[in-house]
Amino acid sequence: MTLAGASQLHEAINEAWDASTLDADFEALWAAGESDDFEVLNDGEAAPEQPFPYCVFEQTAGTVEARMSADATTKRQIRDIPWRFAVYAKRVSGDGRTAKKIAADLAEKVMKVFGGHPTTSPDPLTLDDANHLITQYVSDFGVRLDDEVHSWTIDYLFRLDVLVKS
């Protein structure tokens, strides 16, 4: 049953990402020619030899918070779907920022698109058979992964009103 809301959420997030400048913001820090072979936004894990910086997203199992019906054939569910974006960065030659600062700056740009930024409200996501009710920013945090690599993670909870056919 969770497929309709979850798959549409994937599509809506990809559309919002594509409509933003996020790809260009990340790719501006890549070496020449790397953008032809790799994606900035990766599902679950990055490809081998992925250039830095990049973002990995992960969706975990959602929960049904409420069920309702308007009549015998129209059923709806309110679903909460956890989502995580993790930005990975290395220091870039010619850029004075640390890997941590690059990851934090790019995470801030992600938050401007999806929520959690203190001065920017994101646009609602558009889904076919569901309504995006709210994106709840949960947290963001940075982690040093080694001497060269830093990550910045942003957690969300997407609340959807999903049409469920029985």
N, C-alpha and C positions, 0 to 999 in steps of 0.2 A: 503493500500500500504506500510506502514512503517514496516509491519511484517517481511519481508525478511531481511532487513538490521538489524533491532533491534534484532530479534531472533538469527541471526548469530553472532551479536556482543556479546550477552550473552555467546554463546558457545565459541567464541574466547577468551573472557576474562577469562572464567572458565579454558580453556586449558592453557592460559598463567599463571594463578594463580597456577594450578596444576603442571606445569613444573618448577615452582620456588621453593624456600625453604620457602615460606611464611607460609604454614601450620606449619612446624616444628618450625619456629621462634616464632609463637604465642603459640603453644602447649608446648614449652619448659618452659613457665611461668605458665602452668596449674598444678593443683595438680595431683598426680598420679591417673590414671584410668579415668580421665575426658574426654580424647580424644576419647574414645570408643562411647560415647553417643551424642557428639555434633560436629558441623561443625565450623570451624573458620570463613569462609566466608558465610554470611547470606544475603538472598534476601529480602530487605525491612525492616525486623526486626529480632532480635535474638529470639531464643526459650526461654521459661521460664527457669530459673535456669542456663542459659548460663554462663559458666565460663569466667572470664576475663583473658586476653584480647581477644577481638574478633573484627571482621570487618563486617560492614553492607554496602551493596551497594544499590544504587538507580539509576534507569535510568528514566529520564523525557522525555516528548514528544520531538521528534526531528523536525527539519525543513528541507524542501527541498530548497537547495540553487541554484540548476540549474537542467535543464532537457535538454536532448540531444538525438539524434537518428542517427544511422549510415545508416539505411535503414527503410523500412516500418514496419519491424517486430522487430528490435532491438532498445530498448529504455533504457536509463540509467538516473539515478538521482544522483546528488551529495547531500548527506544528512549529516547534522550536528546533532549528538546525544549527549546531555549532560549526564554526568555520574558522580556519587559521591561515593567515598569510605569514610566511617567514622569508625575510629579505636576507640574502647572504652577500657579503661584500669583502673585498680585499682592498688594500691601499692601491691607488692608481698613480702610475708615474706621471708627474707633472701636476698632480692635484695635492695640495697641502693638507688635506683632511686625512684623519686616521680611518682605518676600516670601520671602526665603531661609529664615527661621525657620518661616514658615507651611508652605512646601513640605517642609522637613525634618520638622516635626511630623506632617504628614499621611503622609509616607513611612514614618515610624515606625509609624503605625497600620496601614499596608498590610503592613509587615513582621510585625506581630503576627498578622495573618491568614494570611500565606503563608510566613513564615519569615525568619530573619535577625535577629530581635530578640533581644537578649541574655537577656531574662528570660521570654520567652513562646514556648512550642512550639506550632506550628499543628496543627490536626487534619488527618489524611490526607484527600486528595480522594477522592471516590467516583466511579468510572467503571463503565459497564455491561460492556463486553467487554475490560476492561483492569484492571490493578492499579497503583495509585500506589505505587511503591516508596519514593521519597524526593524531597523538594524540596531541591535544593542551592542555598543562597544563594551567589551569586557575588560581587557587589559592589553598592555604592550610592555615588552621588556627586551633588553639586550643581553647577549651571551657571547663571551669570548670563546671561540672554538679552538684556536691555536694562535701561534705568534702572528700569523698573517690574515686570519679569517675571523670575522665577527658576524653575528646574526642579530636581527631585530625581529621579534615575533609580535603579531597583532592578533588577538582573539576577538571573535564576534559571535553573537547569537542572532540569527535571522529568524524572525517570526513571520510565518506565512499562514494565510487563510486559503486552504486547498479544497477544491471541488473533488469529491470522491464519488465515483459511480459504483453502485452496488450490483 
